Amino acid sequence: MYLQGGILVVVAVVQILLHINGTSACLPYIPREAWDAKPPKSVEKFAGPIPYVIIHHSYQPGACLTGSECCEAMLSMQKFHQQDRGWNDIGYSFAVGGDGRIYEGRGFNVVGAHAPRYNDKSVGICMIGDWTVNLPPENMIAAAQSLIEYGVRNNIIASNYTLIGHRQVRPTECPGERLFKEIQSWPHYSPMLDVVDPNSIRT
Ligand SMILES: *[C@@H]1O[C@H](CO)[C@@H](O)[C@H](O)[C@H]1NC(C)=O
């Protein structure tokens, strides 16, 4: 009896502490192996903490709703980026699916191919789908924000990071008009604009 009571108190205290800490450290995370990613042709790293978070949409493929649809979406984006674009790997650092899960792309601190001039100082997060008219569902927004919080908590993303949409550094409608409006209310959003003629730079 005495022991059981003690254990209950410990469990209650742990639950309270977790609650105080806010979101738990448990990310809904799908590593590359789990979506059957092809190996990258090469990997180039950069040092952190990472100063920028850049939000994208895939436009195509469209929104995926189940785990298997989202794995398909990851495979198709990787294939397009590696084969048609000739890049090392899927361009994004991470992608978020309509199943509310975070899919590992190149990962943190790996030079991406998603935002020219920012690929070696940013985390590129792709919200899978076309978010021109519709807002991504709440589970996708929550997943993206939990990934950013995880990065900051672990000093992978700089605590004073700047969050922007792809269109702020390149002439593109990405991340979609509706999603672009949404991210303007996210923590650390900056209205900075640094768009240059894409023909004047490589990748
Ligand atoms: C963030 O902090 C670093 C280190 O203190 C500093 O060099 C950088 O300019 C800061 N960035 C912003 C956007 O304030």
The ligand as an ORCA input file, in Angstrom:
! r2SCAN-3c Opt
* xyz 0 1
  C      21.161     36.046    -33.251
  O      22.195     35.903    -32.324
  C      23.489     35.779    -32.913
  C      24.490     35.435    -31.815
  O      24.322     36.241    -30.693
  C      23.816     37.090    -33.633
  O      25.092     37.007    -34.235
  C      22.749     37.317    -34.703
  O      22.967     38.543    -35.366
  C      21.352     37.282    -34.104
  N      20.389     37.291    -35.188
  C      19.277     38.004    -35.173
  C      18.365     37.844    -36.348
  O      19.010     38.772    -34.267
*
